Amino acid sequence: MARAEWGIVPIPCGGMDHTIERTTVTRRRGMSLAGQYLVLQLLIVLAVLVAVVAISLAQSAAAFERIEGRRALSAAEALGANPTVRALLPTAEPRGGSALPAVAESVRIVSGSSNVAIAKLDRTVVASSDPSMLGRPMELGPSRVLEGRAWTGVVGGSGEAALSAHVPVLDDEGKMIGIAAISRSYPSTLERLGDAVPNLLTYVGVASVLGVAGSLLLARRVKRQTLGMEPSEITGLVENREAMLHGLKEGVVALDPHERITVANDSARELLGLPADCVGKNLASLAVEPALKDVLTREQPGPDQLALVGDRMVVLNRVPIRSRGRDIGSVTTLRDRTELSSLERELGTTRTATDTLRAQAHEFANQLHVISGLIQIGEYDSVVQFVNGATLDRTRLNDDVTSRIQDPALAALLIAKSSLATERGVTLQLDPESALGRVDDELSRDLTTVVGNLVDNAFDAVAGLPEAAVRVQVEDADHGVTVTVRDTGSGIVQGEAEEIFRQGFTTKEPGPGGSRGFGLALSRVVCRRDGGDLTVANDNGAVFTARLKRGRPQP
């Protein structure tokens, strides 16, 4: 069993130093990194040694053929030019005299050759240092000596390969009368290996020392870079990290200083719409919106930064990573807050209804005070007239909205906003040409989201003005619904017609965690989701036009 400890560098974020505790991991391991490098180096040395031996043997054979071939050829030429050989060869017979064998043996001894042979033109051997060859045809192999040319090469003789030199024997008239052959036996592989052993031992010794020293130094350097962990421990750490990252419900994205993605788990790829092969790619080459790119790459002023990704509300926390005083990237965690945002919107609707009820309660309290006073002074006819008038106003408002807007959710929203507008001193008008039939649930939710955001923004735009008015027009068509919201405010600043739809843009005081500046951005996302759009123009105030397509057939 082996124990390995490692630490992770401190990560400063928001004035705090984040450090990961040193962890002790007990893991069964085999051979150490130094041992593995040593075995590898020894195998390399062994492979090099085998190659050197093969090359040495090949060079030895080539050198033997080159040097000994010249010597054998010189001895064969001397034998073929000997006057005794030239005179006796035409009439010589195997074992028919001693002069030719004596001359051949003398040349063999002087040249240090292993075999000498003299043959007639018909290749019959008449003199040889090997008695078994007498009277037999001389083996020529690929030799071209019968063409009258001297030749040197390898010929199989006596069952073993030999280096032979063949020279034609010529008479006084230059006519070929026989063949003189000198052969030298190849040294065996063991003999040639024995000649190379001293050098090979030197090579092995030097290579082994260098290999062992290199293995130890390389292992030491690698272990410093891997925080002292062995390969099996690194493998286990990577496996655990991958299992942990891809098992998290929260998204995790890591970037290097060049804005390349180094880590992205499954949740992050799903939330951000990243491809499966996004790791290693730059954010600029991926379909990442500029606003989201800013959140992923810039310093985060505080925790829980909100960002709109498609139609999802995502909370991001970015932590820069530094090692040994240098920036090596950042890690960003992401949480899908869409469901929570939906609950917040429902809570906002409830608050709006509460504010409306409070406004109505305040209005009814005033009306009750008037009725009570009229009763006390005995103006009973005025009481009846006052009650009828108040009831008629309320009924007229409800009838005016519900007669034009048949969708219950949107009608209820406009009625609630009308009461809220009265309390805030704003006149909310529904255009007489407005008309909307019942729509499906999905379009109804989208309409309440868009109209609610646009009306609230219009209330803020005209707040405090002497003639504060907001006008809403809803037009129904086969392809979808068009909503126009006008206000009598100062309008949109020139050059900010598109900027106001950027997530996070707001002219009001920023909320906690950057929670403001998402109403118009979310409304445009809702409109564009099914092919619609949200635009703005100035016409004695701001005019917002929202077009929402029908996602499904009208029931």
KERO-918741 format. One record per residue (C-alpha): residue in three letters; x, y, z. Coordinates in steps of 0.001 Angstrom, whole numbers. Example, Ala and Ser with C-alpha at 12.3 -4.5 7.8 and 13.67 -1.06 7.14 Angstrom:
BEGIN
type|c1|c2|c3
ALA|12300|-4500|7800;
SER|13670|-1060|7140;
END
This chain:
BEGIN
type|c1|c2|c3
MET|0|0|0;
ALA|1240|3491|-734;
ARG|139|6838|598;
ALA|66|9949|-1541;
GLU|-718|13482|-475;
TRP|-1470|16452|-2676;
GLY|-2707|20000|-2309;
ILE|-4545|22469|-4513;
VAL|-3492|26101|-4822;
PRO|-5400|28902|-3069;
ILE|-8144|30543|-5143;
PRO|-8925|34170|-4229;
CYS|-12517|35265|-4832;
GLY|-14340|38258|-3465;
GLY|-11609|39120|-988;
MET|-11415|35555|325;
ASP|-8805|32889|-281;
HIS|-10356|29613|-1334;
THR|-8091|26648|-704;
ILE|-8699|22980|-1158;
GLU|-7535|20915|1781;
ARG|-4676|18518|1432;
THR|-6057|15078|902;
THR|-4475|11792|1823;
VAL|-5321|8966|-533;
THR|-4430|5365|148;
ARG|-4233|3362|-3057;
ARG|-2702|25|-3923;
ARG|-53|453|-6575;
GLY|2497|-1711|-8366;
MET|5835|-558|-9647;
SER|6825|3032|-8887;
LEU|7284|5659|-11586;
ALA|11078|5496|-11221;
GLY|10955|1703|-11550;
GLN|8791|1935|-14672;
TYR|11163|4423|-16265;
LEU|14117|2220|-15335;
VAL|12531|-855|-16916;
LEU|11672|1180|-19995;
GLN|15214|2482|-20282;
LEU|16669|-1013|-19850;
LEU|14363|-2318|-22570;
ILE|15513|530|-24808;
VAL|19147|-294|-24005;
LEU|18482|-3960|-24778;
ALA|16831|-3066|-28075;
VAL|19739|-793|-28970;
LEU|22194|-3543|-27997;
VAL|20446|-6059|-30259;
ALA|20512|-3540|-33080;
VAL|24190|-2812|-32490;
VAL|24997|-6554|-32479;
ALA|23113|-7056|-35744;
ILE|24833|-4066|-37321;
SER|28218|-5196|-36017;
LEU|27764|-8695|-37445;
ALA|26642|-7262|-40778;
GLN|29599|-4879|-40862;
SER|31954|-7695|-39902;
ALA|30666|-9856|-42754;
ALA|30967|-6979|-45207;
ALA|34498|-6197|-44025;
PHE|35476|-9876|-44271;
GLU|34176|-10096|-47828;
ARG|35898|-6883|-48829;
ILE|39312|-7502|-47293;
GLU|39593|-11278|-47553;
GLY|38065|-11241|-51014;
ARG|40937|-9077|-52284;
ARG|43461|-11401|-50631;
ALA|41832|-14498|-52064;
LEU|41683|-12936|-55540;
SER|45361|-11994|-55359;
ALA|46311|-15551|-54321;
ALA|44138|-17052|-57093;
GLU|45783|-14808|-59690;
ALA|49231|-15863|-58464;
LEU|48201|-19528|-58690;
GLY|46707|-19123|-62165;
ALA|49843|-17318|-63434;
ASN|52249|-19954|-62054;
PRO|54255|-21443|-65012;
THR|54029|-24983|-63600;
VAL|50267|-24762|-63441;
ARG|50023|-23388|-66981;
ALA|52326|-26090|-68341;
LEU|50877|-29139|-66576;
LEU|47169|-28305|-66437;
PRO|46204|-29282|-70027;
THR|47424|-32878|-69508;
ALA|46885|-33206|-65777;
GLU|44669|-35923|-64312;
PRO|43262|-36252|-60795;
ARG|45842|-37966|-58570;
GLY|48120|-38188|-61599;
GLY|51127|-36312|-60231;
SER|52455|-34309|-57318;
ALA|53617|-31107|-58971;
LEU|50242|-29386|-59224;
PRO|49126|-30380|-55687;
ALA|52458|-29119|-54345;
VAL|52114|-25749|-56070;
ALA|48457|-25433|-54893;
GLU|49343|-26327|-51295;
SER|52221|-23854|-51343;
VAL|49900|-21034|-52478;
ARG|47333|-22029|-49829;
ILE|49890|-21923|-47046;
VAL|51416|-18625|-48179;
SER|47983|-16904|-48595;
GLY|46500|-18411|-45421;
SER|43492|-19680|-47325;
SER|41321|-22587|-46212;
ASN|41041|-24342|-49569;
VAL|42767|-24306|-52958;
ALA|41573|-26028|-56119;
ILE|42705|-26249|-59754;
ALA|40233|-27451|-62395;
LYS|40399|-28086|-66090;
LEU|38176|-26278|-68538;
ASP|35465|-28906|-68107;
ARG|35415|-27993|-64319;
THR|37057|-31327|-63325;
VAL|39191|-30757|-60250;
VAL|42739|-32112|-60780;
ALA|44390|-30605|-57665;
SER|42871|-29575|-54359;
SER|43737|-29246|-50710;
ASP|40520|-31213|-50095;
PRO|41065|-34729|-51480;
SER|37306|-35358|-51636;
MET|36995|-32819|-54419;
LEU|39470|-34548|-56795;
GLY|37823|-35744|-59985;
ARG|34576|-33998|-59165;
PRO|33130|-30913|-60945;
MET|34125|-27654|-59298;
GLU|31148|-25818|-57800;
LEU|31076|-22365|-59381;
GLY|27747|-20976|-58172;
PRO|27094|-17544|-59723;
SER|30723|-17250|-60867;
ARG|31367|-15938|-64375;
VAL|34890|-17321|-64605;
LEU|33967|-19497|-67601;
GLU|33508|-16238|-69497;
GLY|37167|-15521|-68934;
ARG|36658|-13052|-66070;
ALA|38021|-13145|-62534;
TRP|35256|-13366|-59921;
THR|34909|-13079|-56137;
GLY|31851|-14122|-54141;
VAL|30172|-16584|-51829;
VAL|29960|-20210|-52963;
GLY|28575|-23112|-50986;
GLY|31347|-25597|-50664;
SER|31502|-28754|-48553;
GLY|28120|-27942|-47125;
GLU|29282|-24586|-45786;
ALA|29367|-21155|-47374;
ALA|32847|-19928|-48292;
LEU|34292|-16789|-49812;
SER|35839|-17863|-53117;
ALA|37950|-16215|-55779;
HIS|37921|-17758|-59276;
VAL|40576|-16839|-61883;
PRO|40911|-18261|-65433;
VAL|44198|-20029|-66246;
LEU|45547|-19008|-69685;
ASP|48193|-20620|-71878;
ASP|50926|-18745|-73695;
GLU|48551|-17886|-76511;
GLY|45979|-16381|-74104;
LYS|43576|-19270|-74447;
MET|41702|-20352|-71316;
ILE|42771|-23846|-70246;
GLY|41423|-24105|-66681;
ILE|40320|-22497|-63429;
ALA|42265|-21569|-60270;
ALA|40133|-21173|-57129;
ILE|41025|-19950|-53648;
SER|38451|-20176|-50822;
ARG|38364|-18731|-47345;
SER|35892|-20041|-44756;
TYR|33531|-17551|-43149;
PRO|34165|-17031|-39450;
SER|31206|-18293|-37387;
THR|28713|-15963|-35746;
LEU|30192|-16736|-32340;
GLU|33671|-15919|-33612;
ARG|32532|-12610|-35048;
LEU|30519|-11903|-31882;
GLY|33564|-12692|-29779;
ASP|35569|-10121|-31702;
ALA|32857|-7510|-30992;
VAL|32296|-8405|-27310;
PRO|34780|-5913|-25825;
ASN|33162|-3026|-27679;
LEU|29654|-4314|-26940;
LEU|30388|-4532|-23218;
THR|31579|-944|-23300;
TYR|28410|119|-25120;
VAL|26196|-1784|-22681;
GLY|27958|-329|-19640;
VAL|27788|3262|-20854;
ALA|24176|2924|-22054;
SER|23085|1291|-18788;
VAL|24642|4007|-16660;
LEU|23125|6740|-18804;
GLY|19754|4963|-18879;
VAL|19573|4483|-15116;
ALA|20664|8057|-14411;
GLY|18247|9418|-16996;
SER|15403|7316|-15600;
LEU|15959|8551|-12056;
LEU|16242|12204|-13132;
LEU|13195|11971|-15405;
ALA|11128|10233|-12726;
ARG|12134|12860|-10189;
ARG|11169|15701|-12519;
VAL|7842|14127|-13467;
LYS|6962|13464|-9826;
ARG|7660|17096|-8982;
GLN|5267|18134|-11735;
THR|2618|15628|-10595;
LEU|2839|16633|-6919;
GLY|4552|13390|-5972;
MET|1762|11126|-7255;
GLU|2324|7857|-9054;
PRO|576|7138|-12392;
SER|-2038|4875|-10767;
GLU|-2879|7632|-8294;
ILE|-3190|10204|-11101;
THR|-5475|7822|-12986;
GLY|-7650|7364|-9926;
LEU|-7786|11101|-9316;
VAL|-8838|11785|-12918;
GLU|-11473|9054|-12792;
ASN|-12878|10438|-9549;
ARG|-12877|13965|-10937;
GLU|-14691|12926|-14108;
ALA|-17275|10958|-12124;
MET|-17783|13881|-9750;
LEU|-18028|16552|-12469;
HIS|-20459|14658|-14665;
GLY|-22513|13561|-11671;
LEU|-23178|17121|-10527;
LYS|-26545|18660|-11287;
GLU|-24907|22091|-11335;
GLY|-22924|23034|-14423;
VAL|-19152|23497|-14208;
VAL|-17100|25323|-16868;
ALA|-13357|25949|-16630;
LEU|-11508|28369|-18923;
ASP|-7791|28965|-19433;
PRO|-6318|32498|-19724;
HIS|-6937|32413|-23501;
GLU|-10686|31795|-23008;
ARG|-10442|28177|-24138;
ILE|-12735|25656|-22443;
THR|-10731|23122|-20434;
VAL|-13593|21491|-18509;
ALA|-17333|21370|-19219;
ASN|-19554|18801|-17566;
ASP|-22837|17487|-18968;
SER|-25007|19969|-17071;
ALA|-22954|22945|-18304;
ARG|-23146|21786|-21925;
GLU|-26904|21389|-21602;
LEU|-27457|24768|-19920;
LEU|-25220|26716|-22314;
GLY|-26055|24733|-25448;
LEU|-22403|23758|-26004;
PRO|-21433|20938|-28399;
ALA|-20054|17666|-27049;
ASP|-16559|18492|-28407;
CYS|-16407|21981|-26898;
VAL|-13403|21194|-24667;
GLY|-10297|22796|-26149;
LYS|-12237|25324|-28229;
ASN|-12294|29087|-27754;
LEU|-15498|30789|-26640;
ALA|-15315|33016|-29724;
SER|-15656|29940|-31992;
LEU|-18742|28685|-30138;
ALA|-22315|29985|-30285;
VAL|-22060|31834|-26968;
GLU|-23937|35118|-26637;
PRO|-21753|38186|-25922;
ALA|-23541|38897|-22625;
LEU|-22927|35325|-21422;
LYS|-19313|35477|-22596;
ASP|-18794|38615|-20495;
VAL|-20122|36829|-17419;
LEU|-17843|33824|-18022;
THR|-14672|35858|-18605;
ARG|-14898|39033|-16528;
GLU|-14370|39574|-12821;
GLN|-17580|38992|-10891;
PRO|-18471|41794|-8456;
GLY|-20447|39511|-6164;
PRO|-21904|36032|-5846;
ASP|-24884|34672|-7774;
GLN|-24640|36624|-11028;
LEU|-27835|36227|-13082;
ALA|-27731|35638|-16825;
LEU|-30415|34879|-19395;
VAL|-29467|31840|-21499;
GLY|-32132|31325|-24132;
ASP|-35342|31309|-22114;
ARG|-33616|30054|-18971;
MET|-32520|32121|-16015;
VAL|-29086|30873|-14918;
VAL|-27126|31810|-11791;
LEU|-23360|31897|-12292;
ASN|-20489|32075|-9810;
ARG|-17075|32692|-11355;
VAL|-13886|31990|-9399;
PRO|-10471|32943|-10854;
ILE|-7719|30341|-10378;
ARG|-4157|31343|-9613;
SER|-1143|29115|-9126;
ARG|2170|30383|-7799;
GLY|1140|33958|-8383;
ARG|9|33618|-11996;
ASP|-3441|33449|-13510;
ILE|-4196|30013|-14965;
GLY|-7874|30518|-15766;
SER|-11232|30443|-14026;
VAL|-13958|28045|-12924;
THR|-17638|28992|-13223;
THR|-20494|27096|-11657;
LEU|-24002|27383|-13116;
ARG|-27406|26686|-11602;
ASP|-30681|26671|-13499;
ARG|-32979|29120|-11715;
THR|-35766|29017|-14274;
GLU|-38188|27216|-11985;
LEU|-37305|29548|-9136;
SER|-37789|32541|-11431;
SER|-41193|31179|-12403;
LEU|-42082|30970|-8733;
GLU|-40793|34520|-8281;
ARG|-42975|35700|-11170;
GLU|-45965|33958|-9600;
LEU|-45076|35617|-6315;
GLY|-44852|38926|-8154;
THR|-48293|38323|-9615;
THR|-49576|37604|-6128;
ARG|-47971|40783|-4840;
THR|-49561|42701|-7699;
ALA|-52934|41238|-6795;
THR|-52288|42143|-3152;
ASP|-51360|45686|-4117;
THR|-54505|45849|-6234;
LEU|-56667|44609|-3390;
ARG|-54980|47089|-1064;
ALA|-55678|49883|-3543;
GLN|-59267|48756|-3902;
ALA|-59616|48433|-129;
HIS|-58306|51974|237;
GLU|-60758|53153|-2441;
PHE|-63685|51297|-873;
ALA|-62780|52644|2572;
ASN|-63034|56180|1216;
GLN|-66342|55353|-437;
LEU|-67656|53856|2837;
HIS|-66678|57041|4650;
VAL|-68676|59065|2124;
ILE|-71696|56759|2497;
SER|-71445|56914|6287;
GLY|-71352|60726|6229;
LEU|-74304|60979|3862;
ILE|-76339|58671|6118;
GLN|-75447|60721|9176;
ILE|-76696|63923|7577;
GLY|-79835|62212|6303;
GLU|-79060|62440|2539;
TYR|-80507|59031|1751;
ASP|-81233|59763|-1879;
SER|-77588|60872|-2328;
VAL|-76423|57601|-755;
VAL|-78351|55566|-3302;
GLN|-77071|57778|-6128;
PHE|-73445|57487|-4906;
VAL|-73573|53683|-4546;
ASN|-75103|53281|-7993;
GLY|-72375|55479|-9490;
ALA|-69524|53567|-7805;
THR|-70972|50238|-8860;
LEU|-71437|51468|-12400;
ASP|-67765|52603|-12639;
ARG|-66466|49246|-11437;
THR|-68823|47309|-13683;
ARG|-67936|49519|-16645;
LEU|-64198|48829|-16118;
ASN|-64688|45055|-15905;
ASP|-67063|44982|-18848;
ASP|-64778|47209|-20901;
VAL|-61839|44773|-20475;
THR|-63673|41443|-20618;
SER|-65709|42431|-23658;
ARG|-62530|42952|-25659;
ILE|-60137|40501|-23993;
GLN|-61660|37057|-23674;
ASP|-58523|35379|-22348;
PRO|-59133|35222|-18560;
ALA|-55487|35513|-17498;
LEU|-54716|38584|-19618;
ALA|-58068|40231|-18724;
ALA|-57433|39711|-15006;
LEU|-53916|41141|-15417;
LEU|-55191|44299|-17138;
ILE|-57906|44819|-14505;
ALA|-55348|44412|-11726;
LYS|-52935|46786|-13466;
SER|-55781|49327|-13868;
SER|-56328|49427|-10103;
LEU|-52569|49684|-9504;
ALA|-52357|52521|-12047;
THR|-55092|54424|-10197;
GLU|-53136|54201|-6961;
ARG|-49930|55381|-8661;
GLY|-51634|58280|-10368;
VAL|-51344|56836|-13870;
THR|-54099|56551|-16423;
LEU|-54186|53055|-17955;
GLN|-56295|52825|-21110;
LEU|-57247|49838|-23202;
ASP|-57487|50847|-26851;
PRO|-61122|50579|-28096;
GLU|-59918|48640|-31153;
SER|-58365|45949|-28962;
ALA|-59756|42450|-29418;
LEU|-58496|39019|-28358;
GLY|-60258|35688|-28269;
ARG|-59364|32767|-26043;
VAL|-55844|31425|-26638;
ASP|-54011|28284|-25571;
ASP|-52361|28072|-22169;
GLU|-48808|28519|-23475;
LEU|-49620|31688|-25435;
SER|-51661|32970|-22467;
ARG|-48651|32618|-20161;
ASP|-46406|34326|-22699;
LEU|-48898|37204|-23095;
THR|-49148|37809|-19350;
THR|-45320|37767|-19076;
VAL|-44804|40228|-21946;
VAL|-47746|42561|-21156;
GLY|-46942|42578|-17438;
ASN|-43289|43556|-18060;
LEU|-44168|46212|-20662;
VAL|-46892|47812|-18517;
ASP|-44668|47852|-15418;
ASN|-41862|49503|-17419;
ALA|-44362|52037|-18784;
PHE|-45549|52857|-15225;
ASP|-41932|53467|-14214;
ALA|-41345|55640|-17299;
VAL|-44276|58007|-16540;
ALA|-43954|58022|-12751;
GLY|-44114|61578|-11399;
LEU|-45211|63186|-14679;
PRO|-48226|65562|-14597;
GLU|-49965|63746|-17456;
ALA|-48976|60148|-16857;
ALA|-50824|57830|-19225;
VAL|-50249|54325|-20580;
ARG|-52217|52888|-23490;
VAL|-52439|49182|-24324;
GLN|-53652|47772|-27619;
VAL|-54113|44030|-28255;
GLU|-54755|42804|-31800;
ASP|-55684|39222|-32640;
ALA|-54898|37578|-35975;
ASP|-54597|34078|-37402;
HIS|-50801|34097|-37262;
GLY|-50546|35434|-33725;
VAL|-51148|38322|-31355;
THR|-49725|41854|-31519;
VAL|-49490|43937|-28336;
THR|-48651|47652|-28421;
VAL|-47875|49555|-25205;
ARG|-47524|53369|-25409;
ASP|-46556|55755|-22650;
THR|-46318|59533|-22356;
GLY|-42805|59457|-20937;
SER|-39586|60908|-22358;
GLY|-39061|57970|-24732;
ILE|-35940|55917|-25415;
VAL|-32554|57640|-25478;
GLN|-31177|57772|-28997;
GLY|-28783|54877|-29627;
GLU|-30228|52671|-26876;
ALA|-33085|51127|-28841;
GLU|-31308|47755|-28892;
GLU|-29265|48186|-25731;
ILE|-32381|48205|-23527;
PHE|-33051|44591|-24539;
ARG|-29628|43462|-23328;
GLN|-29840|41409|-20167;
GLY|-28670|43365|-17160;
PHE|-29375|46780|-18728;
THR|-31408|49010|-16423;
THR|-31877|52699|-15744;
LYS|-32966|51921|-12175;
GLU|-30905|51115|-9143;
PRO|-29363|47621|-9614;
GLY|-30972|44933|-7480;
PRO|-29193|42314|-5399;
GLY|-27089|39937|-7514;
GLY|-27867|41935|-10644;
SER|-31539|40958|-10489;
ARG|-32712|43967|-12513;
GLY|-32529|44470|-16251;
PHE|-34093|41144|-17259;
GLY|-37748|42107|-17938;
LEU|-37308|43407|-21482;
ALA|-34633|40815|-22302;
LEU|-36896|37988|-21141;
SER|-39885|39479|-22988;
ARG|-37913|39583|-26255;
VAL|-36775|35975|-25735;
VAL|-40390|34921|-25170;
CYS|-41498|36726|-28343;
ARG|-38692|35371|-30516;
ARG|-38985|31812|-29219;
ASP|-41771|30976|-31706;
GLY|-40794|33410|-34459;
GLY|-42167|36706|-33115;
ASP|-40277|39818|-32016;
LEU|-40263|42780|-29634;
THR|-39312|46254|-30916;
VAL|-39387|49817|-29625;
ALA|-39807|53247|-31203;
ASN|-40400|56836|-30089;
ASP|-43725|58586|-30789;
ASN|-44416|61226|-28124;
GLY|-43093|58645|-25713;
ALA|-41937|55047|-25963;
VAL|-43946|52621|-28120;
PHE|-43230|48908|-27561;
THR|-44630|46458|-30124;
ALA|-44654|42748|-29278;
ARG|-45589|40129|-31839;
LEU|-46211|36608|-30538;
LYS|-46776|33707|-32892;
ARG|-49282|31007|-32160;
GLY|-47364|27923|-31160;
ARG|-50338|25579|-31567;
PRO|-53855|25744|-33070;
GLN|-56366|27832|-31201;
PRO|-58854|25651|-29238;
END
